[in-house]
Amino acid sequence: MPDSVSGVTLQDMQTATSTAGTAITPLPTIEATQAAASILTEDIGFDRSRAQTLNQEYGDLHQRIHFVEWQTRTAARGHAGVAEMLGDLADLGFAWRDIARLVGVSVTAVQKWRHGGSISGTKRRSVASILAACDLITGHYGVEEIASWFEMPLVDGAPITAIDLYAGGRPDLVFEYASGHVDDPEQIVTDFEPGWRERYRSDFEVFRAGDGDLSIRPKAH
Amino acid sequence: MAHDLEAPCTADNLNWSRLYRARGDEVNQQRPVFTGDVFLNVEVEDADGATTEKDIIVVQHPCALRSNGVDLVPRLLVAEVRQHTVIPPEKWAKYGKIMPLPDLLPDLASGRRNQAGFFAELHLVSPKHLENRTAVLSQLGVNLFLQRWVRHNSRVVVPTVTYNEVTSGVYEEADLIEEWCDERCSPGFTIEQATAECVAWLRETGDTIGTMRQKMLEDPQMRSTIRKQMRKVLKAL
């Protein structure tokens, strides 16, 4: 009976081995179960490669559609005035210094915009895009307390947060992290900052001292 | 690799602005005095008792600046700030006796634009003479400053990532007090009154288990909650 996937029969395989000639040691006789397993190994390996390719293609597609939706939401958010948009970010719990970092300006510039100062179209769009990113992440991935989520370190042992990714020009990594499709957040951190393990290694630790305040001491080895 | 003194940026990506939260006209004078603040023309007392005016940087750790959370201690330890050539990032570890302050005065085109705090030239000043603040360090700047100051005094180098765990809560507190003062100060309500009002609010319980908001700020995951609470209160006042 032909294998349902490859169409190869056990007889075909045994015929193939018998034509190899008598000068070399013949292959051991293949039991039917072993042959079936061999075919399955081949077929499943092939399908796995296809799945990996598909996974990669869908990952890329997902990223692209994230950006399309992000742009659409940015345009919608941009209808509001700057002071109103900044007020919305403040109500979500973002720090002014983090908003400034995300937009790429000083804290003073943000405070001026809050009080009616002029803003360029590019910067206005940048403010709208932060809100749009928050909308997208909370809407699709059920993230609660979005400002706190943005301030959460991605991994133990490094202070890298979604704010760092976004301010560092990698909103794609923010969406990828939020989507939960990355098995290990360390992959994202490594993609963002390859040398992070060494850079953030510390032989010191923070502890609460006898007076109740946070203090620093060498780690116990 | 052993820990060594760090720099705010790399040679292939120079960005001295990472050191500063605000400079020149950007400085909000309503922000509480903090470690690393730079003041111009401060009256200091020399060893012989005579007084002169110097540019200075506040050296004391944030927790040692105030006795009661509001009022600065009567004498503050500061280091003299003077012109200094720019130290490239890869050489910051070789200049352990100073805190480089490149681009401190960005409006100047001359060499005076670049300054440094000199750890060997210390003074005590009265808070009443701290009037003309020209720069506030960023969180990263404060951590770099503390790393260099502690190393100068102890030969111990603690990574800035560890300092960050200790200083980020008090830095956040300064941010909140600044925001509170921005909203509350008016001709009839002084900075001192607004600061005291904010500190009193921060010392109230902020959760269901009796934790002071001020303590809650030590936990980065609680900060957005406190900010939201504060902004709601400010709108209601």
Interface residues (C-beta under 8 A of the other chain):
Chain A: A90 D91 L92 G93 F94 A95 W96 R97 S106 V107 T108 Q111 E145 A147 S148 E151 M152 A158 P159 E198 Y200 R201 S202 D203 F204 E205 V206 D213 L214 S215 I216
Chain B: M1 H3 R21 A22 D25 E26 N28 C63 S138 Q139 V158 P159 V161 T162 Y163 N164 E165 V166 G169 E172 D175 E179 D182 E218 P220 Q221 M222 R223 S224 T225 R227 K228 R231
